[in-house]
Amino acid sequence: MYKKLNEFSRGTRKIMLVAIDIVALPAALWAAYALRLGSLWPASISNGLWLFVAAPFVAIPIFVRMGLYRAALRYVGIKVLITIAKAITITTLILLSLVVMFQVQGVPRSTFFGFWLFAMLFIGGSRLFVRSYIYNYTKKTKSKQYVAIYGAGSAGAELTKALQSGWEYEPVVLFDDDHEKQGMEIHGVKVYSREMLPSLMEKYRFSLVLLAMPSLSPRKRHNILEKLEKYSVHVQTLPGITDLVSGKAKLSDIREVDAADVLGRDVVPPIPELIERCIRGKNVMVTGAGGSIGSELCRQIADFGANRLVLFEQSEYALYKIEKELETYNLDVEVIPILGSVTHTRRVETVLKSFEVHTVYHAAAYKHVPLVEQNPIEGLQNNVFGTWRTAEAAKACGVETFVLVSTDKAVRPTNIMGATKRFAELVLQGMADEACSTRYIMVRFGNVLGSSGSVIPLFREQIKNGGPITVTHKEIIRYFMTIPEAAQLVIQAGALGEGGDVFVLEMGDPIKINDLARSMIHLSGLEVCDDENPDGDIEIKYTGLRPGEKLYEELLIGDNVTGTAHPKIMRASEEKLFWEQLLDYKEQFEDARNNFEIKKIKCLLEQVVSGYKPEKDIVDPVWNRSSLNKTDPKPLVVSDTKSVH
């Protein structure tokens, strides 16, 4: 008897509902007679006994036709009740028509009004009773997690209703900052002010707050999260309004608080002319197409009306993944996946010629600071010579625009990765000064949220595993930007350049990594374990700066910066090298690379890259185990003609 009704087969549930209706309809007719004539069994009822058979005989086919036996019992709501009202109205009118047509005596016409009311009560009530039975039985047999919902607007109301119909969560309170909504009840759940959260947590024993405000601006969302953070309650959120409108997400897609929510950075809408200038109707190639920035560039390029999109990537898996993702977009763009390395000049040149590429976005690079520090030869080969050869191939093939995705670590670098990226910038600046039809543009920005190697996924995984969270230094700060915003600004910056431009993206205020770690712990409903709170949940462990890492990142080498047509893109005027100097350095770098001379490479980078202060120690594990480090390197013969113009 206690078996859940929801566990019955669909056919069994239909038979059960039909049986209820066969009993309920005559009962409603009898109740209408009794009410109208003031007797439980009036004498004149015998004239209308046939109506007790006709009522279910007429009504059941109508109910079937209107889908009343297809509705899921646990989702019975206002729409189902309206359908029941329509079906009973039709049934009542048919029965009344039969009585009038056959001129049946002893059946008061007003009885049918009572029949309509009682039928609504019995038919609708029976379904609400069954739904309530399933709901209450579920609560008894399967404990639902109590949750609070922040936001009493339309999204919060829909989420409350959806959770009440589900099996996992039970909304017990709603919070909203709007004083007019406080005190209201939405689907039986009362709305409170945020200040009541601590006392209500204790009363209702909920440990999860769902943020149901998808249309809120990033800045306002950040402010709310900042206020919730002090309560150490686990916060999850609904997708943003953009994802909901585009169909990429549903209202029920609850997710963890994203780093972008914590960041609270407002995104400036793109300028359509800038977005389309280098893309619409053109053939575009993205190198490093499977990487964090490269793959997002591909998505946006496909959206913005490119004629042909060439995905150039040396990782087979990364290439396969982005190609398959783009296939699902069903956009009118030809997507061509190409396996290859940017260090292979002939390969790059052949691809550019074969597909008549107009625009190249060069995102291929080794960017993980400690790994490049440990593998300087490969960092030089990929970041410098890969860029050089791809840029030369673009020039030879008549590519219109070549955009280099650079990094803030290129500014006064302390690591080989940053130094090689700055050298790549110098190469493109030198090429741009030579008479050439190709526009060479560089776009420099800081860290992107969610990229490979980003601290955000690492922190989330460490919290999931119970800690500790590893932070290199208490005072370390970084600039952050979301991947979609970074890619969008790279595309727009590429349209602004005239050739040899270094563009810097406005990154907002720097974020202290230690504060970010603490925010993520608190918004996971946990507490930091430290000297002040030894009983906390997650410890923050400071591991020390890694080789080549510095506390503060910068975006500009000098102070000579001007604005552009886009409020978040600045143009930097920075020092350059003459082309002859670059060729001289190229020859020396190639010689050092071929002879595995790490010290020479670091010395050359120190000379060519302004402000580069390398680590004293060489951390390349191969070099350190090789006998090469026991012999004196060849004497350096470096041209002392570093003129700036």
Secondary structure, 3 states (H helix, E strand, C coil): CCCCHHHCCHHHHHHHHHHHHHHHHHHHHHHHHHHHHCCCCCHHHHHHHHHHHHHHHHHHHHHHHCCCCCCCHHHCCHHHHHHHHHHHHHHHHHHHHHHHHCCCCCCCCCHHHHHHHHHHHHHHHHHHHHHHHHHHHHHHHCCCEEEEEECCCHHHHHHHHHHHHCCCEEEEEEECCCCCCCCCEECCEEEECHHHHHHHHHHHCCCEEEECCCCCCHHHHHHHHHHHHCCCCEEEECCCHHHHHHCCCCCCCCEECCHHHHHCCCCCCCCHHHHHHCCECCEEEEECCCCHHHHHHHHHHHHCCECEEEEEECCHHHHHHHHHHHHCCCCCCEEEEEECCCCCHHHHHHHHHHCCCCEEEECCCCCCHHHHHHCHHHHHHHHHHHHHHHHHHHHHCCCCEEEEECCHHHCCCCCHHHHHHHHHHHHHHHHHHCCCCCEEEEEECCEEECCCCCHHHHHHHHHHCCCCEEECCCCCEECEEEHHHHHHHHHHHHHHCCCCEEEEECCCCCEEHHHHHHHHHHCECCCEECCCCCCCCEEEEECCCCCCCCCCCCCCCCCCEEECCCCCEEEECCCCECHHHHHHHHHHHHHHHHCCCHHHHHHHHHHHCCCCCCCCCCCCHHHHHCHHHHCCCCCCCCCCCCCEC
